[in-house]
Amino acid sequence: MGISTRIRIPHGIIPCDVATLAGHTDEVVVCAWNPTCSLLASGSHDSTARIWTIVDGACNSTLQDVLVLTHAGAMTVEDNGFAAICELDWKGDGTLLATGSCTGETRIWTPNGALMASFEEDMGHIVSLQWNQMGNSLLSCGSDKVVVWDINTVGSRQEFSFHSARILDADWRNNISFATCSADRKIHVCEVGLNRPYKTFLGHRAEINGIRWSPTGALLASCSDDTSIKIWSMNHNSFVRDLRSHKREVYCIEWSPTGPTTDNPNLTLLLASSSFDNTINVWDVERGNPIYGLTRHRNIIYTIEFSPNGEYLASGSLDNWLYVWSVKEGRLIKSYYGGGGVTDISWNKSSDKIAVSFVNKLVCVLDLKM
């Protein structure tokens, strides 16, 4: 039985601070705020992406507030749902939205819903889609290979096929280099223009689920089914930290947007990790120790994200709960029960709203008022 919104839950977000965005006809798996304005993009297994206009004070969305971006023609029974949208990313200046599907197709849209480009490549399920900082290249990572698209020429800039098993994640280091990880237990650091990996890291004993460069690009964090998180440096051939505390597979890692070169230079750089053991750890990477563990979730945590101001950490789980934690204190300060498993979360640029996508076909925008 679901939890009634009339029941007062400690730290709960009241209904009038929740905008429910209905319209998708299948589970919503990804959402992302435009980095410059109050537009929110969502992607679903219904083969559409949507761009929602979020108005302050509005608790519900109407049909006039949304643009529907069709990623494929009408699906047939043979498609078996694989025209689903699985990744999306806004360009840094907010002028373009990239969407990627489980068929390997990448599309580029304007904020008003106009299709600017469509890239089709036999690359398998897209697992990561990222603009570089300059916005002139788009990294499209499929399960079979990685393609860097040149936006100026609207064509392929280079293909990378270095792994011997499924690719699971990719992340830009700077405007020309990026890392990839795979079920083959390897991490390759690649550079546009080079036909072989610039560097390869070995050390994990099971498939590597995720990788993230620190804000300066000096360190690379990786997480694996071997229950470990490893920290790598381009100045070393082996890992420089081996972080162990989780009891099961580690699925997500995120660096805090803090430390030198960030908008929050006076806050300490931290790393958060979430695991199939239903816990979150926040790490002091320099010392190699967890600062604290967060144990409130009761199911797999698929998504974690620091707020842009570095003060909060949000987590979403298949237990249907979205939690917001104080990074400084490791204390729960907000909670929301969504009625369906949480698939993705995204903070707005002001750190006062969170978008949440759910398996129950809904997207919610939570006004935190902190």
C-alpha positions as a printed NumPy array, in Angstrom:
array([[  0.   ,   0.   ,   0.   ],
       [  1.363,   3.455,  -0.89 ],
       [  2.152,   6.133,   1.645],
       [ -0.459,   8.884,   1.767],
       [  0.799,  12.416,   1.225],
       [ -1.433,  13.442,   4.134],
       [  0.782,  11.611,   6.601],
       [  3.412,  13.908,   8.057],
       [  6.835,  12.37 ,   7.411],
       [  9.913,  13.741,   9.192],
       [ 11.808,  16.012,   6.772],
       [  9.034,  15.425,   4.224],
       [  8.438,  17.799,   1.32 ],
       [  4.859,  19.067,   1.407],
       [  2.616,  18.478,  -1.651],
       [  2.398,  22.156,  -2.65 ],
       [  6.176,  22.169,  -3.103],
       [  6.001,  19.321,  -5.639],
       [  5.279,  19.823,  -9.347],
       [  4.203,  16.527, -10.939],
       [  4.958,  16.282, -14.664],
       [  2.742,  13.663, -16.308],
       [  2.776,  12.677, -19.978],
       [  5.31 ,   9.9  , -20.522],
       [  3.701,   6.525, -21.214],
       [  6.529,   4.323, -19.955],
       [  9.14 ,   4.541, -17.216],
       [ 11.254,   7.699, -17.192],
       [ 14.942,   6.848, -16.885],
       [ 16.811,  10.15 , -17.157],
       [ 16.287,  13.852, -16.444],
       [ 18.482,  16.962, -16.659],
       [ 18.084,  20.691, -16.042],
       [ 19.155,  23.157, -18.678],
       [ 22.291,  24.793, -17.176],
       [ 21.164,  28.35 , -17.938],
       [ 17.358,  28.493, -17.529],
       [ 14.293,  26.783, -16.043],
       [ 13.91 ,  24.109, -18.709],
       [ 13.954,  20.457, -17.722],
       [ 14.541,  17.548, -20.107],
       [ 13.387,  13.99 , -19.467],
       [ 13.83 ,  10.76 , -21.403],
       [ 11.665,   7.665, -21.312],
       [ 11.308,   4.129, -22.565],
       [  8.281,   5.424, -24.51 ],
       [ 10.836,   6.534, -27.186],
       [ 10.337,  10.242, -26.478],
       [ 12.23 ,  12.976, -24.705],
       [ 10.361,  15.956, -23.305],
       [ 11.359,  19.524, -22.514],
       [  9.318,  20.998, -19.674],
       [  9.059,  24.679, -18.826],
       [  9.125,  24.945, -15.037],
       [  7.338,  27.954, -13.569],
       [  7.982,  29.009,  -9.974],
       [  4.97 ,  28.412,  -7.782],
       [  3.287,  25.967, -10.163],
       [  2.414,  22.634,  -8.549],
       [  1.328,  20.921, -11.758],
       [  2.271,  20.963, -15.404],
       [ -0.157,  21.437, -18.271],
       [  0.172,  20.31 , -21.864],
       [  1.215,  23.842, -22.849],
       [  4.328,  23.521, -20.677],
       [  5.974,  20.641, -22.563],
       [  7.605,  19.874, -25.905],
       [  7.598,  16.242, -27.05 ],
       [ 10.705,  15.102, -28.958],
       [ 10.079,  11.88 , -30.857],
       [ 13.233,   9.829, -31.123],
       [ 11.908,   7.154, -33.453],
       [  8.875,   6.292, -35.527],
       [  6.105,   4.227, -34.075],
       [  7.584,   1.111, -32.507],
       [  6.611,  -2.316, -33.744],
       [  6.302,  -5.46 , -31.67 ],
       [  9.72 ,  -6.507, -32.971],
       [ 11.31 ,  -3.367, -31.527],
       [ 10.512,  -4.727, -28.051],
       [ 10.934,  -1.277, -26.516],
       [ 14.528,  -0.763, -27.641],
       [ 13.796,   2.623, -29.211],
       [ 13.837,   3.853, -25.618],
       [ 15.641,   7.061, -24.669],
       [ 18.398,   6.072, -22.272],
       [ 20.684,   9.157, -22.058],
       [ 20.502,  12.922, -22.543],
       [ 22.753,  15.909, -21.9  ],
       [ 22.472,  19.683, -22.313],
       [ 25.313,  21.586, -23.939],
       [ 27.105,  23.788, -21.402],
       [ 25.595,  27.036, -22.709],
       [ 22.109,  25.51 , -22.771],
       [ 21.6  ,  26.   , -26.523],
       [ 21.4  ,  22.323, -27.541],
       [ 20.11 ,  19.063, -26.074],
       [ 21.571,  15.686, -27.029],
       [ 19.479,  12.53 , -26.644],
       [ 20.588,   8.928, -27.079],
       [ 18.574,   5.758, -27.555],
       [ 18.982,   2.06 , -26.888],
       [ 19.273,   1.569, -30.658],
       [ 22.5  ,   3.611, -30.773],
       [ 20.967,   6.708, -32.371],
       [ 21.962,  10.185, -31.15 ],
       [ 19.882,  13.288, -31.87 ],
       [ 20.545,  16.991, -31.3  ],
       [ 17.685,  19.383, -30.52 ],
       [ 17.224,  23.085, -29.833],
       [ 15.444,  24.169, -26.625],
       [ 12.331,  24.933, -28.695],
       [ 12.168,  21.328, -29.928],
       [ 13.684,  21.649, -33.406],
       [ 15.75 ,  18.662, -34.583],
       [ 19.209,  19.92 , -35.611],
       [ 21.036,  16.652, -36.348],
       [ 20.642,  12.892, -36.168],
       [ 23.554,  10.45 , -35.931],
       [ 23.014,   6.756, -36.526],
       [ 25.778,   4.334, -35.659],
       [ 25.931,   0.601, -35.012],
       [ 27.282,   0.968, -31.483],
       [ 24.8  ,  -0.824, -29.24 ],
       [ 22.911,   0.596, -26.291],
       [ 24.072,   4.156, -25.478],
       [ 25.335,   4.178, -21.871],
       [ 26.822,   7.678, -21.689],
       [ 26.264,  10.894, -23.653],
       [ 28.322,  13.989, -22.824],
       [ 29.229,  17.326, -24.365],
       [ 32.785,  18.475, -23.829],
       [ 33.306,  21.788, -22.047],
       [ 33.832,  23.764, -25.256],
       [ 30.639,  22.319, -26.728],
       [ 32.202,  21.452, -30.085],
       [ 32.311,  17.674, -29.507],
       [ 29.765,  15.159, -28.254],
       [ 30.906,  11.891, -26.696],
       [ 28.466,   9.093, -27.478],
       [ 29.378,   5.911, -25.641],
       [ 27.668,   2.734, -26.757],
       [ 28.061,  -0.719, -25.308],
       [ 30.186,  -1.704, -28.343],
       [ 32.235,   1.414, -29.097],
       [ 32.635,   5.137, -28.5  ],
       [ 32.098,   7.839, -31.11 ],
       [ 33.114,  11.486, -30.774],
       [ 30.849,  13.605, -32.984],
       [ 32.027,  16.921, -34.421],
       [ 29.142,  19.344, -34.004],
       [ 30.607,  21.924, -36.384],
       [ 30.681,  19.479, -39.308],
       [ 27.738,  17.385, -38.044],
       [ 29.705,  14.192, -38.539],
       [ 31.871,  11.605, -36.862],
       [ 35.184,  12.953, -35.652],
       [ 36.619,   9.614, -34.492],
       [ 35.586,   6.113, -33.397],
       [ 37.192,   4.228, -30.488],
       [ 36.893,   0.427, -30.125],
       [ 39.543,  -0.618, -27.622],
       [ 37.594,  -2.768, -25.134],
       [ 37.051,  -6.531, -25.463],
       [ 33.703,  -6.574, -23.605],
       [ 30.715,  -4.278, -23.013],
       [ 31.589,  -0.633, -22.389],
       [ 29.776,   0.586, -19.287],
       [ 30.687,   4.259, -18.863],
       [ 32.728,   7.182, -20.215],
       [ 33.673,  10.616, -18.919],
       [ 35.452,  13.628, -20.445],
       [ 38.673,  14.708, -18.74 ],
       [ 39.061,  17.877, -20.817],
       [ 38.069,  19.024, -24.284],
       [ 40.022,  16.332, -26.158],
       [ 40.608,  13.417, -23.768],
       [ 38.256,  11.078, -21.928],
       [ 38.188,   7.748, -20.105],
       [ 36.136,   4.615, -20.73 ],
       [ 35.491,   1.558, -18.566],
       [ 34.208,  -1.884, -19.354],
       [ 33.19 ,  -5.346, -18.268],
       [ 36.691,  -6.352, -19.381],
       [ 37.947,  -4.771, -16.092],
       [ 40.025,  -2.16 , -17.933],
       [ 40.001,   1.638, -18.011],
       [ 41.315,   3.326, -21.145],
       [ 42.234,   6.999, -21.285],
       [ 41.751,   8.124, -24.881],
       [ 42.524,  11.293, -26.799],
       [ 40.927,  12.596, -29.971],
       [ 43.456,  12.192, -32.77 ],
       [ 45.202,   9.16 , -31.271],
       [ 44.485,   5.659, -32.567],
       [ 45.4  ,   3.841, -29.372],
       [ 44.723,   4.455, -25.669],
       [ 46.863,   7.185, -24.161],
       [ 46.944,   5.193, -20.918],
       [ 45.368,   1.987, -19.576],
       [ 44.613,   1.321, -15.909],
       [ 44.407,  -2.234, -14.554],
       [ 43.49 ,  -3.267, -11.017],
       [ 39.778,  -4.062, -10.678],
       [ 38.811,  -7.732, -10.359],
       [ 35.305,  -7.45 , -11.803],
       [ 33.445,  -5.273, -14.287],
       [ 33.783,  -1.533, -13.777],
       [ 30.403,   0.185, -13.507],
       [ 31.356,   3.852, -13.479],
       [ 34.168,   6.385, -13.796],
       [ 34.374,  10.082, -12.94 ],
       [ 37.2  ,  12.61 , -13.27 ],
       [ 37.699,  15.026, -10.386],
       [ 36.872,  18.689, -11.148],
       [ 40.512,  19.463, -12.03 ],
       [ 41.   ,  16.279, -14.061],
       [ 43.91 ,  15.292, -11.821],
       [ 42.242,  12.175, -10.398],
       [ 39.958,   9.513, -11.847],
       [ 37.599,   7.526,  -9.621],
       [ 36.217,   4.137, -10.655],
       [ 33.706,   1.772,  -9.036],
       [ 33.254,  -1.914,  -9.625],
       [ 31.369,  -5.115,  -8.923],
       [ 34.452,  -6.113,  -6.89 ],
       [ 32.982,  -3.798,  -4.154],
       [ 35.904,  -1.351,  -4.383],
       [ 36.419,   2.23 ,  -5.484],
       [ 39.828,   3.04 ,  -6.894],
       [ 41.484,   6.405,  -7.43 ],
       [ 43.907,   6.807, -10.349],
       [ 46.372,   9.502, -11.354],
       [ 47.842,  10.124, -14.784],
       [ 51.217,  10.303, -13.021],
       [ 51.024,   6.677, -11.855],
       [ 50.471,   3.343, -13.581],
       [ 48.523,   1.8  , -10.702],
       [ 45.76 ,   3.096,  -8.448],
       [ 46.805,   5.577,  -5.762],
       [ 43.878,   4.826,  -3.415],
       [ 41.846,   1.634,  -2.877],
       [ 38.645,   2.611,  -1.043],
       [ 36.824,  -0.287,   0.595],
       [ 33.787,  -0.222,   2.858],
       [ 30.833,  -1.4  ,   0.753],
       [ 29.681,  -5.006,   1.067],
       [ 28.282,  -5.403,  -2.456],
       [ 28.734,  -4.023,  -5.964],
       [ 29.418,  -0.276,  -6.156],
       [ 27.208,   1.26 ,  -8.836],
       [ 27.549,   5.068,  -8.612],
       [ 30.313,   7.536,  -7.791],
       [ 30.234,  11.346,  -7.84 ],
       [ 32.816,  13.999,  -6.971],
       [ 31.673,  17.064,  -5.103],
       [ 31.827,  20.347,  -7.096],
       [ 34.308,  21.724,  -4.569],
       [ 37.978,  22.556,  -4.198],
       [ 40.383,  24.486,  -6.452],
       [ 39.105,  25.564,  -9.921],
       [ 35.449,  25.126,  -8.862],
       [ 32.778,  27.632,  -7.836],
       [ 33.244,  26.424,  -4.255],
       [ 37.039,  26.643,  -3.753],
       [ 36.874,  26.854,   0.038],
       [ 35.036,  23.539,   0.463],
       [ 36.901,  20.228,   0.681],
       [ 36.836,  17.898,  -2.318],
       [ 34.803,  14.767,  -1.495],
       [ 33.695,  11.614,  -3.277],
       [ 30.316,   9.922,  -2.79 ],
       [ 29.579,   6.301,  -3.659],
       [ 26.431,   4.168,  -3.636],
       [ 26.158,   0.407,  -3.657],
       [ 23.829,  -2.535,  -4.087],
       [ 24.231,  -2.933,  -0.307],
       [ 21.753,  -0.002,  -0.084],
       [ 24.287,   2.362,   1.484],
       [ 26.081,   5.578,   0.545],
       [ 29.591,   6.496,   1.654],
       [ 31.131,   9.971,   1.553],
       [ 34.916,   9.739,   1.33 ],
       [ 37.907,  11.826,   2.247],
       [ 39.947,  10.709,  -0.749],
       [ 43.208,  12.233,   0.458],
       [ 43.132,  10.111,   3.607],
       [ 41.403,   7.156,   1.964],
       [ 38.699,   6.881,   4.632],
       [ 34.9  ,   7.27 ,   4.625],
       [ 33.817,  10.369,   6.552],
       [ 30.384,   8.876,   7.17 ],
       [ 27.928,   6.318,   5.809],
       [ 24.259,   6.923,   4.979],
       [ 22.08 ,   3.888,   5.63 ],
       [ 18.435,   4.968,   5.371],
       [ 17.618,   3.447,   1.944],
       [ 16.114,  -0.044,   1.826],
       [ 16.829,  -0.973,  -1.779],
       [ 19.401,  -0.417,  -4.539],
       [ 20.494,   3.222,  -4.915],
       [ 20.719,   3.985,  -8.627],
       [ 21.486,   7.685,  -8.52 ],
       [ 23.354,  10.216,  -6.352],
       [ 24.254,  13.836,  -7.073],
       [ 25.83 ,  16.74 ,  -5.199],
       [ 24.133,  20.136,  -5.396],
       [ 26.034,  22.749,  -7.439],
       [ 26.818,  24.725,  -4.267],
       [ 28.397,  21.616,  -2.715],
       [ 26.244,  21.775,   0.427],
       [ 23.849,  18.896,  -0.243],
       [ 23.829,  15.343,  -1.572],
       [ 20.679,  13.821,  -3.079],
       [ 20.083,  10.083,  -3.418],
       [ 17.367,   8.077,  -5.148],
       [ 16.551,   4.407,  -4.76 ],
       [ 14.293,   1.609,  -5.944],
       [ 12.706,   1.875,  -2.473],
       [ 10.792,   4.852,  -3.996],
       [ 12.477,   7.435,  -1.738],
       [ 14.406,  10.57 ,  -2.625],
       [ 16.612,  11.799,   0.214],
       [ 18.552,  15.06 ,   0.555],
       [ 21.467,  15.064,   2.979],
       [ 23.625,  17.789,   4.51 ],
       [ 27.147,  17.176,   3.243],
       [ 28.732,  18.939,   6.204],
       [ 26.83 ,  16.976,   8.852],
       [ 25.823,  13.752,   7.071],
       [ 22.286,  14.436,   8.284],
       [ 18.986,  13.836,   6.462],
       [ 17.242,  17.157,   5.848],
       [ 14.583,  16.41 ,   3.186],
       [ 12.706,  13.323,   1.992],
       [ 10.111,  12.514,  -0.668],
       [  8.223,   9.283,  -1.396],
       [  7.522,   9.005,  -5.107],
       [  5.374,   5.902,  -5.411],
       [  7.848,   4.306,  -7.823],
       [ 11.534,   3.516,  -8.014],
       [ 13.819,   6.515,  -8.571],
       [ 15.865,   6.275, -11.782],
       [ 17.597,   9.674, -11.953],
       [ 17.933,  13.007, -10.153],
       [ 19.13 ,  16.422, -11.296],
       [ 19.758,  19.656,  -9.358],
       [ 19.013,  23.026, -10.901],
       [ 21.804,  25.603, -11.085],
       [ 20.583,  27.439,  -7.948],
       [ 20.621,  24.307,  -5.752],
       [ 17.035,  24.96 ,  -4.632],
       [ 15.139,  22.49 ,  -6.859],
       [ 15.598,  18.814,  -7.686],
       [ 14.086,  16.984, -10.638],
       [ 13.383,  13.297, -10.054],
       [ 12.405,  10.637, -12.606],
       [ 10.518,   7.475, -11.678],
       [  9.662,   4.065, -13.08 ],
       [  5.966,   4.952, -12.641],
       [  6.127,   7.22 , -15.758],
       [  6.302,  10.477, -13.782],
       [  8.793,  13.284, -13.324],
       [  8.611,  15.468, -10.219],
       [ 10.208,  18.811,  -9.437],
       [ 10.784,  19.361,  -5.734],
       [ 11.095,  22.918,  -4.375],
       [ 13.42 ,  22.492,  -1.402],
       [ 13.198,  26.005,   0.07 ],
       [ 16.314,  25.504,   2.205]])
